[in-house]
Structures are given as structure tokens and as C-alpha cells.
Amino acid sequence: MTATSLTDRKNAAISRGVGMTTQIYADRAENAEIWDKEGRRYIDFAAGIAVLNTGHRHPKVIAAVKDQLDHFTHTCHQVVPYESYVSLAERLNALLPGDFEKKTIFVTTGAEAVENAVKIARAATGRSAVIAFGGGFHGRTFMGMALTGKVVPYKVGFGAMPGDVFHVPFPVELHGVTADQSLAALKKLFAADVDPQRVAAIIIEPVQGEGGFYPAPAAFMKALRELCDQYGILLIADEVQTGFARTGRMFAMDHHEVAADLTTMAKSLAGGFPLAAVTGRAEIMDAPGPGGLGGTYGGNPLGIAAAHAVLDVIKDEDLCNRANQLGGRLKQRLESLRETVPEIADIRGPGFMNAVEFNDRTTGLPSAEFANRVRLIALDKGLILLTCGVHGNVIRFLAPITIQDEVLGEALDILEASMLEASAAK
């Protein structure tokens, strides 16, 4: 069975709307490595798009799921509840930043978590409007698409988006938007388009994911919190991609002096099993009436068991500290290439949530072509990379935080060789 034959079958059987970054068909995986159906080995710097902070098939995660399989796989917590759901909620309530009482609900996907956060915010405030940021990504459901600050490929062709959603520029000084300018845009929005007394929530990724791995400045996050408090607006932190040790802290908001009212989580929460959550101030979380929140598969017992194991691994293996070490090593290697790869425009990111941005060496404009060239050369050499960014000119690095030192070293050698080859071919 070859990748070509599988791709032919895929094209005949699956909607083209499901895009594929590679033509690698996985056969098995372990920690930061994947072997395809043809037996070729790859180093995985995508990790299922930030899902595998604890690596493929971490032994503790697998053991926890196997144990749960021997008890039960589904009851629907809203029908027959189980203790593990309760205890995981208790753990997240204790871990999330904020010196206040918290409560949690579990759902299945990051987009579903975002949808529920908006529902909760509207129920708690009696308001309907929501503000998001350009370049942000919040999912592919209709409310998720409406909140997402990028049209292609997420919104194009899908018709009218839900109303009462507004966008302001995200502060990215590299692209000429300062924190002050972003705040000024918010105030202009309040003056021209939406009464702040009608705004239920502002949703923000503490580090933009699909938008390009841009961290929100600390001063901006503090000012945003003050603005929300001034008008009674709830602050939602979308930690779907940033959570669970990726940024060198348990959550990216741990880097800031302020806390969100509601936090959405998914991806690495359950180490590869579908699970998402919303955690927030207890009185806000209690605003919807019984039956207003939930879902048939929300808080599936297998995902809950996996998540308990993930939290144990993060603590036992000190993955927050490990993320800082790995990110430092990666950024140091990238910095050493600035003179020989003039396309490098920026190197950034907290912990092990890192990115390199490329511009055309002649025009200085964002170069998606160069970023994709690096990605394809690296893939041919056995390293899986992902691009991102509004301009498609950013390579983001999402290797498991559990990656072995020697495997990381091998990956960095491939990355360097790929960037040098791409630059020499210009």
C-alpha cells in the first residue's frame, strides 16, 4: 500500500474541504516520531496541531485509558455521572489563574468550548455582542468562524456569519500595530459601532495560534482587563492551543498579572483524546439554567481519564520547565541562522510555542512561498512542520514537550539544513 494509492482513495472518498498538509499516512507513532505506511520515519513538529504536548502514546496516558476501558466507555455524564469528571473539574478549577471560585464544564472540541463560552457570557451579562481580534482563530463552527479573524480558508463560501461579532486589530508591532493602536481601535469601535454596555465579552488568544504565534503584550492584556472591568465586559482567554505547559507555564495567562473570567481549553488537555473544557468564575458559569449546557459526548470517560494522566505527567516530568529549556534551544539555533538566512524576519514565542517568520529578502514583504519551501524541504528530509499566519509566512514549532534531546538535535539539524537550502535556491 503506497501513499499515492491511499491519496487516490482519499480523493475519491473524502470531501476536498478537509485539507491535508502532507501525504503521510501514519502507521504508528511514539513520543515525537511517526512511521508511515511505507515504513519511513518522521520527526513530528506538528503534534496533531498542538494536541500532543505529552507526546504520542505517553505510557501513563495509554495506561489510564486502558484502565478506563475496563470499567465503562460512555454513560453521558448528564444521565449517569461519574467521579472522574468531577475530580478533573476540581483540578482545572485549582490550576486556572484567578483568585476566585471557579467551575468547569467539559465538551468535545475547542470550537465547542468557544461556543459555550460565548453562551455563558451572554447568559451572565444579558448582552449579545462579542469582540474578537484580527488574525485570531476560534474554530470552524459558525460562531467560531464569525469570531475568527481570517477569511480564507475558514469563512469563504459559507455565507453570512452570526451577527453582533466585531473585530479589532491584534497588536503586532512587526506589522505596524502597537498595543496603543489596538486599544484605540477598541475605543473607536465603542464610539462608532457598538455600545460597550451591549458587549458581553472580548475573546483573545494570549498567544495567537493560526494567526502567527504572536504573544499579546503584557501591558496590553492588563489594559484590556481594565477596559473590560470598566464596562462590565467579560474577558475570555482562548487557551485551546496555548494551554498545558506549551508556553512554559501551565497556561499562557499565567504569564500575565491579570486573569480571564472564562477560559477555553482543548487540544493537549487529553493527550490525543477528544476533550475540551470551559472554566470560569463560579457565578458566571452558573448563569445558564440546567440543560442549557452539555452534549452527548461532553466529558467522555476515556478523554477524562487521559486528561488526569496528562496533568500528572506535566507535574511529574516538570514539563513547564522543560518547555522553556527546549524553546531556548530552538530559538538559539534559529538566531544563529540570521546572517546566513536573510529571509528571517522574526523569531519569537514563549516556552516551546515558537515561530520563525520569513520575508522576501528583496522586497521585505511577507513570503509564504519561502516558508512553504522550507516546509517541503524539511518534510523530504523527515521533519514535519506547519506554517501559519495571516500571510502564510510563518513556520510554527509544536513538537511534543517530551521529545528526547537527541531527537530534538536531529530535528534542529534538519531544520537548519532546510532553511539554508531554501535560501540558497532563491
Buried (B, 14 or more C-beta within 10 A) or exposed (E): EEBEEBEEEBEEEEEEEEEEEBEBBEEEBEBBBBBBBEEEEBBBBBBBBBBBBBBBBBEBBBEBBEEBEEEEEEEBBBEEEBEBBBEBBEBBBEBBBBEEEBBBBBBBBBBBBBBBBBBBBBBBBEBBBBBBBBBBBBBBBBBBBBBBBBEEEBBEEEEEBBEBBBBBBBBBEEBEBBBEBBBEBBEEBBEEEBEBEBBBBBBBBBBBBBBBBBBBBEBBBBBBBEBBEEBEBBBBBBBBBBBBBBBBBBBBBBBBEBBBBBBBBBBBBBBBBBBBBBBBBEEBBEBBEEEEBBBEBBBBBBBBBBBBBBBBBBEEBEBBEBBBBBBBBBBEBBEEBEEEBBBBBBBBBBBBBBBBBBBBBEEEEBBBEBBBBBBBBBBEBBBBBBBBBBBBBBBBBBBBBBBEEEBBEBBBEBBBBBBBBBBEEB
